[in-house]
Amino acid sequence: MAIKVANNQSLTAITALPSAVSGGAMTLISTQTASSSATITFDSNIDDTYKEYIIRFYDVHPATDTQPLTMNFRDGSTAYDATKTTTFFYASNDEADSATSLTYVTGGDIAQGTGVQNVSVNVGNGNDESCSGIINIYDPSNTTFVKHFTVRSNTYNSSDASYDLFVAGYSNHTAALDGVQFKFASGDIDAGTFKLYGVS
């Protein structure tokens, strides 16, 4: 299907999507604000109501310097230890423009492991340092297929650099995925906001 462009070659004249195009509305389900929190956990409302869930995290700041923010899934039990296979890379640049890279990080990926998944590079604990990002979880209640997810985040690293992080993978089980937990590798989540959305 082609999208018609206005005579002035802009999209400003389009006021609604064509009927054949789905808009994919997002519904805010839950908001959690960290304050010297050991973990932030979404342990309800991830079910078969939506085919996709999005978690956005804003200005997440560690109490302890040089720590990655991590994530893990629950698959029907009480533990956050779902088996995962993932891939992990980032692009980075420091404030002096002297240390740039595009790096696949073998230590950041997981091959059929149950440990936590890093969703940021080492975050500084300076007053202005934090990380923010977005996580997409696809069809978590499906009991036939594995549970795919993607992560895109940016970190103000402890070495005064920006790290643009990409993680993707699947939680390798057919049980429904029904919970997500966040924590820093060491120390509390000093501050930050986490929002859970359902996508219809």
PLY file of the C-alpha trace (Angstrom):
ply
format ascii 1.0
element vertex 200
property float x
property float y
property float z
element edge 199
property int vertex1
property int vertex2
end_header
0.00 0.00 0.00
1.36 3.42 -0.95
1.06 6.44 1.32
-0.13 9.46 -0.60
2.04 12.54 -0.19
0.59 16.03 -0.24
1.25 18.28 -3.24
3.95 20.12 -1.29
5.78 16.76 -0.86
5.22 16.72 2.92
3.21 14.47 5.20
1.59 17.39 7.05
-1.70 17.02 5.16
-2.19 13.46 6.42
-4.46 13.53 9.46
-5.19 9.79 9.84
-3.69 6.45 8.89
-5.37 4.53 6.07
-7.86 1.96 7.39
-5.58 -0.93 6.37
-2.70 0.36 8.55
-2.72 -0.58 12.24
-1.64 2.12 14.69
-0.54 -0.22 17.52
-1.73 1.72 20.57
0.36 1.58 23.76
-1.39 1.27 27.14
0.49 2.25 30.28
0.07 -0.60 32.79
2.44 0.21 35.62
5.04 2.76 36.75
7.73 2.11 39.35
10.15 4.67 40.72
13.43 3.51 42.25
14.79 5.09 45.41
17.68 3.14 46.94
15.97 -0.01 45.62
17.74 -3.38 45.48
15.50 -4.42 42.56
12.64 -3.18 40.40
10.27 -6.02 39.55
7.23 -6.32 37.29
5.67 -9.48 38.72
2.08 -9.05 37.49
0.17 -7.86 34.42
2.49 -9.61 31.95
0.01 -12.10 30.53
-1.99 -12.90 27.39
-3.76 -9.51 27.36
-1.19 -8.16 24.87
1.02 -9.75 22.22
3.82 -7.29 22.98
5.00 -5.56 26.14
7.37 -2.61 26.28
9.39 -1.52 29.29
10.95 1.92 29.19
13.47 3.01 31.78
14.49 6.61 32.38
17.55 8.13 34.10
18.43 4.97 36.03
21.26 5.89 38.39
23.41 3.44 40.41
24.47 3.89 44.01
27.76 2.14 43.18
30.06 3.40 40.41
30.76 1.45 37.21
27.85 -1.01 37.30
25.78 -2.47 34.45
22.00 -2.50 34.78
20.80 -6.10 34.42
17.52 -7.85 33.62
16.14 -11.34 34.07
12.86 -13.11 33.37
10.52 -15.34 35.38
8.90 -18.25 33.56
6.13 -19.37 35.88
8.15 -20.18 38.99
9.21 -17.75 41.72
12.80 -17.34 40.51
14.07 -14.87 37.91
16.31 -17.35 36.12
14.80 -18.14 32.71
17.18 -19.75 30.21
18.28 -17.28 27.52
20.39 -17.06 24.38
21.37 -13.49 23.46
23.65 -11.27 21.42
25.23 -8.00 22.59
27.05 -5.11 20.87
27.50 -1.37 21.25
28.82 1.77 19.63
30.67 4.23 21.85
32.35 7.63 21.86
33.94 9.53 24.73
33.60 13.24 25.49
37.09 13.98 24.12
36.23 12.18 20.84
39.41 10.14 21.33
38.03 6.65 22.05
35.40 5.44 19.61
34.36 1.87 18.88
31.80 -0.50 17.44
32.18 -3.66 19.48
30.62 -7.09 19.72
30.95 -8.09 23.38
31.26 -11.84 23.84
31.19 -11.38 27.62
27.84 -9.59 27.31
25.97 -12.33 25.49
24.49 -15.50 26.97
24.42 -18.98 25.41
21.71 -21.09 27.05
22.33 -19.54 30.45
20.10 -18.53 33.34
22.14 -15.56 34.58
21.16 -11.90 34.31
21.38 -10.07 30.99
23.19 -6.72 30.96
20.99 -3.99 29.45
23.55 -1.19 29.88
27.30 -0.76 29.91
28.93 0.21 33.22
26.96 3.23 34.44
28.72 5.96 36.39
27.35 7.12 39.74
28.27 10.78 39.30
25.40 13.17 39.93
24.71 13.55 36.19
25.33 9.94 35.12
22.59 7.41 34.30
21.19 5.10 31.63
17.89 5.03 29.73
16.38 2.61 27.26
13.55 0.51 25.89
12.87 -3.23 26.00
10.39 -5.04 23.72
9.07 -8.45 24.81
7.14 -10.33 22.15
4.20 -12.67 22.87
5.33 -13.63 26.40
2.31 -15.88 27.07
2.81 -18.08 24.03
3.30 -21.70 25.14
4.49 -23.02 21.76
7.42 -20.80 20.83
10.39 -19.23 22.59
10.01 -15.65 23.89
11.87 -13.07 21.78
13.05 -9.73 23.15
15.12 -6.73 22.09
16.88 -3.99 24.06
18.10 -0.57 22.96
19.69 1.69 25.56
22.15 4.49 26.08
24.58 4.77 28.99
26.52 7.70 30.40
29.47 5.48 31.17
31.75 5.91 34.17
34.56 6.87 31.75
32.55 9.89 30.50
31.44 8.25 27.28
28.18 7.48 25.52
27.44 3.82 24.89
24.63 2.99 22.43
23.76 -0.61 23.33
21.92 -3.30 21.35
20.82 -6.62 22.87
18.53 -9.22 21.32
17.70 -12.79 22.10
15.12 -15.29 23.20
14.10 -16.78 26.48
14.33 -20.45 25.58
11.31 -22.15 27.11
7.70 -22.79 26.14
6.27 -21.81 29.53
4.70 -18.36 29.66
7.03 -15.53 30.64
5.26 -13.67 33.46
7.79 -11.43 35.22
10.81 -9.16 34.66
13.31 -7.98 37.26
15.99 -5.27 37.10
18.99 -4.64 39.34
22.52 -3.34 39.12
25.33 -5.89 39.19
26.31 -4.48 42.57
24.61 -1.94 44.82
21.18 -0.37 44.78
19.24 1.41 42.05
19.62 4.88 43.55
17.06 6.52 41.26
15.15 5.96 38.04
11.70 5.39 36.58
10.46 2.17 34.93
7.21 2.00 32.92
5.45 -1.13 31.62
3.22 -0.80 28.53
1.03 -3.22 26.62
0.83 -2.88 22.84
-2.49 -3.64 21.17
0 1
1 2
2 3
3 4
4 5
5 6
6 7
7 8
8 9
9 10
10 11
11 12
12 13
13 14
14 15
15 16
16 17
17 18
18 19
19 20
20 21
21 22
22 23
23 24
24 25
25 26
26 27
27 28
28 29
29 30
30 31
31 32
32 33
33 34
34 35
35 36
36 37
37 38
38 39
39 40
40 41
41 42
42 43
43 44
44 45
45 46
46 47
47 48
48 49
49 50
50 51
51 52
52 53
53 54
54 55
55 56
56 57
57 58
58 59
59 60
60 61
61 62
62 63
63 64
64 65
65 66
66 67
67 68
68 69
69 70
70 71
71 72
72 73
73 74
74 75
75 76
76 77
77 78
78 79
79 80
80 81
81 82
82 83
83 84
84 85
85 86
86 87
87 88
88 89
89 90
90 91
91 92
92 93
93 94
94 95
95 96
96 97
97 98
98 99
99 100
100 101
101 102
102 103
103 104
104 105
105 106
106 107
107 108
108 109
109 110
110 111
111 112
112 113
113 114
114 115
115 116
116 117
117 118
118 119
119 120
120 121
121 122
122 123
123 124
124 125
125 126
126 127
127 128
128 129
129 130
130 131
131 132
132 133
133 134
134 135
135 136
136 137
137 138
138 139
139 140
140 141
141 142
142 143
143 144
144 145
145 146
146 147
147 148
148 149
149 150
150 151
151 152
152 153
153 154
154 155
155 156
156 157
157 158
158 159
159 160
160 161
161 162
162 163
163 164
164 165
165 166
166 167
167 168
168 169
169 170
170 171
171 172
172 173
173 174
174 175
175 176
176 177
177 178
178 179
179 180
180 181
181 182
182 183
183 184
184 185
185 186
186 187
187 188
188 189
189 190
190 191
191 192
192 193
193 194
194 195
195 196
196 197
197 198
198 199
